[in-house]
Amino acid sequence: MLIGDPLPFITEFVESINNAIREYGENCQLSSTQKFWISFCIMAIIMTNTVCWATFERAGLGTYALSALSWMLRHSKIPWEFLLCSSVSHILKNYGITKGTLALDDSEKKRSKNTKRISKVHKMKDKKTDGYLMGQSIVFLILITPIVTIPVGFMFQMPDPKLTEWNRLRKQRKKSGCCPKKPPKNPAYPTKQEIALILLRRFRVCHPTIRIQCVLADNLYCCPAFFKKATEIFGKIQVISQIKKNQNIRYGNGKKCVKDFFSSYTCVSQKIRIRGGEEVNAVIGSARLHVCSHKTKLFVIALRYEGEEDFRYLVASDLTWRTEDIVRAYTLQLEFQRAEIKNLIIEL
């Protein structure tokens, strides 16, 4: 398939992005060459259904050489920090979107073992072989609306090399009791929870008119600091996550893990609809409980879909929501995890 001149809607889209970028400052705009390069890349992605410079070169019949395409990405002074924000703003305005739900997730992208020059590449454990490989960790933010689901932010995460080395030495010397001193935290290597909060703040600044109904995240982000700061960013907002089955809750005069509590709790069977799919049967139990690790009362829900053996346990920060509303919002996270958009983000 050959690529000719960019289609009119692509040219119009790039021009609207350029107009939005101009609002950030007098010097923040795209040159004619940059606009043509971005239009060519968008056209090539649509026509070839891939992101590959070599494929773009062949499909473009000499419009751009592979080296020229790569050079523009690496060295051209395009205001990248405003490009995604401006393009998202254009889409939201074009579709008349004023509210939505934010979903946080992370994934690992495998790279070659000889990879050294790609940013934020580090050694990570391979869950399939129980060995190690080189790869990148990506944290991304998705806006889910009744009309479209689009990525609105991402960052690469890399563990602090000094802290990684300290953990290795600590494990080696644990038996001898001679533990090395822990190095101070380096702000250049934020954790995934810290990156998630950065992405939420950026979205709030770039799109202040969008009303966020709730924030969804998996159990990696279920910590008191994340719940508190996410609520502060958007005001009083619902934050939904998961906790492990062995998390303790205060029950009576003592403590009990969540699994044991709901094992003797009456759960009901009801039908719920996952957005974009059919109704499914689920067993649901809920209670407002004091979660010990969070040192506060949260809305805790036990959820088990038809065909599953074990419950999953959800927690929500806003106690005023109904059980069915929390479960319905959580299904948006499941929809996104199954969606092709997640695989596309990881490939990019």
KAJO-V500807 format. One record per pair of residues at least 4 apart in sequence whose C-alpha atoms are under 7 Angstrom apart, sorted by the first residue. I is the first residue (numbers start at 0). J is the second residue. D is the distance in Angstrom with one decimal. If there is no record, write none. Layout:
((I/J/D) (I/J/D))
//
This chain:
((0/58/6.1) (1/58/4.7) (1/59/6.0) (2/43/6.8) (2/58/5.6) (2/59/4.9) (5/9/6.3) (5/10/6.5) (5/38/6.1) (5/39/6.2) (5/42/6.0) (6/10/6.5) (7/11/6.1) (8/12/6.0) (9/13/6.2) (9/38/6.2) (10/14/6.2) (10/38/6.3) (11/15/6.2) (12/16/6.3) (13/17/6.2) (13/34/6.6) (13/38/6.6) (14/18/6.3) (15/19/6.3) (16/20/6.2) (16/85/5.5) (16/86/5.6) (16/89/6.9) (17/21/6.3) (17/28/5.8) (17/29/6.0) (19/85/5.7) (20/27/5.9) (20/28/5.7) (20/81/6.3) (20/85/6.2) (21/25/6.2) (21/27/5.3) (21/28/5.3) (23/27/6.3) (27/78/6.6) (29/33/5.8) (29/34/6.0) (29/77/6.7) (30/34/6.2) (31/35/6.2) (32/36/6.1) (33/37/6.2) (34/38/6.1) (35/39/6.0) (36/40/6.2) (37/41/6.2) (38/42/6.1) (39/43/6.0) (40/44/6.1) (41/45/6.3) (42/46/6.1) (43/47/5.8) (43/55/5.9) (44/48/5.1) (44/49/5.5) (44/50/6.0) (50/347/7.0) (51/55/6.2) (52/56/6.1) (52/65/5.5) (52/68/6.6) (53/57/6.4) (53/65/5.7) (54/58/6.1) (55/59/5.9) (56/60/6.5) (56/61/6.5) (56/63/5.9) (56/64/5.5) (56/65/5.6) (59/63/6.7) (63/67/6.1) (63/68/6.2) (64/68/6.3) (65/69/6.3) (66/70/6.0) (67/71/6.2) (68/72/6.6) (69/73/6.2) (70/74/5.6) (71/75/4.8) (78/82/6.3) (81/85/5.9) (82/86/6.2) (83/87/6.1) (84/88/6.2) (84/205/6.3) (85/89/6.2) (86/90/6.4) (87/91/6.2) (87/151/6.6) (88/92/6.1) (89/93/5.9) (90/94/6.2) (91/95/5.9) (91/96/5.0) (92/96/6.4) (97/208/6.9) (97/209/4.9) (97/210/6.2) (98/144/7.0) (98/209/5.1) (98/210/4.4) (98/211/5.6) (99/142/6.4) (99/143/5.6) (99/144/4.6) (99/210/6.6) (99/211/5.3) (99/212/6.0) (100/142/5.7) (100/143/5.1) (100/144/6.5) (100/211/5.6) (100/212/5.5) (100/213/5.3) (100/214/6.1) (101/140/6.8) (101/141/5.6) (101/142/4.7) (101/143/6.2) (101/213/6.5) (101/214/4.9) (101/215/6.2) (102/140/5.8) (102/141/5.1) (102/142/6.5) (102/214/5.8) (102/215/4.6) (102/216/6.0) (102/332/6.5) (103/139/6.0) (103/140/4.9) (103/141/6.5) (103/215/6.1) (103/216/5.0) (104/138/5.9) (104/139/5.7) (104/140/6.8) (104/216/6.5) (105/137/5.4) (105/138/4.3) (105/139/6.1) (106/136/5.9) (106/137/5.4) (106/138/6.7) (107/134/6.7) (107/135/5.6) (107/136/4.6) (107/137/6.2) (108/134/5.4) (108/135/5.2) (108/136/6.4) (108/345/6.7) (109/133/6.3) (109/134/4.4) (109/135/6.6) (110/114/6.6) (110/133/5.4) (110/134/4.7) (111/133/6.2) (112/132/6.1) (112/133/5.2) (119/135/6.2) (119/155/6.5) (119/156/6.8) (119/157/5.6) (120/133/6.4) (120/134/5.3) (120/135/5.0) (121/133/5.5) (121/134/5.8) (121/135/6.5) (121/157/6.9) (122/131/6.5) (122/132/5.6) (122/133/4.6) (122/134/6.5) (123/131/5.6) (123/132/5.6) (123/133/6.0) (123/134/6.6) (124/129/6.6) (124/130/5.8) (124/131/4.4) (124/132/6.3) (125/129/5.3) (125/130/5.2) (125/131/5.2) (125/132/6.2) (135/155/7.0) (136/155/5.7) (136/156/5.3) (136/157/6.8) (137/153/6.9) (137/154/5.9) (137/155/4.6) (137/156/6.0) (138/153/5.6) (138/154/5.5) (138/155/6.2) (138/156/7.0) (138/191/6.8) (139/152/5.7) (139/153/4.0) (139/154/6.5) (140/150/6.0) (140/151/5.7) (140/152/5.0) (140/153/6.0) (140/198/6.8) (141/149/5.8) (141/150/4.4) (141/151/5.6) (142/148/5.7) (142/149/5.5) (142/150/6.2) (142/151/6.4) (143/147/6.6) (143/148/4.5) (143/149/6.8) (144/148/5.9) (152/198/6.1) (153/198/7.0) (156/190/6.9) (156/191/6.5) (157/188/6.2) (158/163/6.9) (158/188/6.0) (159/163/6.2) (159/188/5.5) (160/164/6.1) (161/165/6.1) (161/182/7.0) (162/166/6.2) (162/182/6.4) (163/167/6.4) (164/168/6.3) (165/169/6.0) (165/181/6.5) (166/170/6.2) (167/171/6.4) (168/172/6.1) (169/173/5.7) (169/178/5.4) (169/179/6.5) (172/176/6.3) (172/177/5.7) (172/178/6.0) (173/177/6.7) (173/178/6.4) (189/193/5.7) (189/194/6.3) (190/194/6.2) (191/195/6.1) (192/196/6.5) (192/220/5.8) (192/225/6.7) (193/197/6.3) (194/198/6.3) (195/199/6.3) (196/200/6.2) (196/229/6.6) (197/201/6.2) (198/202/6.2) (199/203/6.3) (200/204/6.3) (200/232/6.5) (201/205/6.0) (202/206/5.7) (203/207/5.3) (212/236/6.6) (212/237/6.9) (213/236/5.8) (213/237/4.6) (213/238/5.7) (214/237/6.4) (214/238/4.8) (214/239/6.2) (215/238/6.1) (215/239/5.0) (215/240/6.1) (215/332/6.6) (216/220/6.2) (216/239/6.4) (216/240/5.0) (217/221/7.0) (217/240/5.2) (217/241/5.6) (218/240/5.8) (218/241/4.5) (218/242/5.5) (220/225/6.5) (221/225/6.9) (221/240/5.9) (221/241/6.4) (221/242/6.6) (222/226/6.4) (222/293/6.9) (223/227/6.1) (223/293/5.1) (224/228/6.1) (225/229/5.8) (226/230/6.2) (226/238/6.5) (227/231/6.3) (228/232/6.2) (229/233/6.7) (230/234/5.5) (230/235/5.7) (230/236/5.5) (237/315/6.6) (237/316/5.7) (237/317/5.2) (238/315/5.6) (238/316/5.4) (239/313/7.0) (239/314/5.7) (239/315/4.5) (239/316/6.8) (240/313/5.7) (240/314/5.5) (240/315/6.6) (241/312/5.6) (241/313/4.3) (241/314/5.7) (242/246/6.7) (242/312/5.7) (242/313/6.2) (242/314/6.8) (243/312/6.9) (244/256/6.8) (244/257/5.5) (244/258/5.1) (244/312/6.8) (245/256/5.1) (245/257/6.1) (245/258/6.5) (246/256/5.2) (246/257/5.8) (247/254/6.1) (247/255/5.4) (247/256/4.1) (247/257/6.1) (247/290/6.3) (247/291/5.8) (248/254/5.6) (248/255/5.5) (248/256/5.9) (248/257/6.4) (248/288/6.6) (248/289/5.6) (248/290/4.5) (248/291/5.4) (249/253/6.0) (249/254/4.6) (249/255/6.4) (249/289/5.4) (249/290/6.5) (249/291/6.5) (250/254/5.4) (250/255/6.3) (255/259/6.6) (255/260/6.4) (256/260/6.3) (257/261/6.3) (258/262/6.1) (259/263/6.9) (260/264/6.4) (265/284/6.7) (266/282/6.2) (266/283/5.3) (266/284/4.3) (267/282/5.5) (267/283/5.4) (267/284/6.4) (268/280/6.9) (268/281/5.6) (268/282/4.3) (268/283/6.3) (269/280/5.8) (269/281/5.6) (269/282/6.4) (270/278/6.1) (270/279/5.4) (270/280/4.5) (270/281/6.0) (271/278/5.4) (271/279/5.5) (271/280/6.4) (271/281/6.9) (272/276/6.7) (272/277/5.9) (272/278/4.2) (272/279/6.2) (273/277/6.7) (273/278/6.7) (273/330/5.4) (274/330/7.0) (274/331/6.6) (274/334/6.8) (280/304/6.2) (280/305/5.4) (281/302/6.9) (281/303/5.5) (281/304/4.3) (281/305/5.6) (282/302/5.9) (282/303/5.2) (282/304/6.4) (283/300/7.0) (283/301/5.6) (283/302/4.8) (283/303/6.6) (284/300/5.7) (284/301/5.0) (284/302/6.8) (285/299/5.7) (285/300/4.3) (285/301/6.2) (285/322/6.8) (286/298/6.0) (286/299/5.5) (286/300/6.6) (287/296/6.5) (287/297/5.7) (287/298/4.5) (287/299/6.0) (288/296/5.2) (288/297/5.6) (288/298/6.4) (288/299/6.5) (289/294/6.9) (289/295/5.3) (289/296/3.9) (289/297/6.2) (290/294/6.0) (290/295/5.9) (290/296/5.9) (290/297/6.5) (297/314/6.2) (297/315/5.9) (297/316/5.5) (297/318/6.6) (298/314/5.4) (298/315/5.0) (298/316/6.5) (298/318/5.7) (299/312/6.8) (299/313/5.6) (299/314/4.6) (299/315/6.7) (300/312/5.5) (300/313/5.0) (300/314/6.4) (301/310/5.9) (301/311/5.8) (301/312/4.6) (301/313/6.5) (302/310/5.3) (302/311/5.3) (302/312/6.2) (303/307/6.2) (303/309/6.5) (303/310/4.7) (303/311/6.3) (320/324/6.5) (320/325/6.8) (321/325/6.5) (322/326/6.3) (323/327/5.9) (324/328/6.2) (325/329/6.2) (326/330/6.4) (329/333/6.9) (330/334/6.2) (331/335/6.2) (332/336/6.2) (333/337/6.4) (334/338/6.1) (335/341/6.9) (336/341/6.6) (339/343/6.3) (340/344/6.2) (341/345/6.4) (342/346/6.2) (343/347/6.2))
//
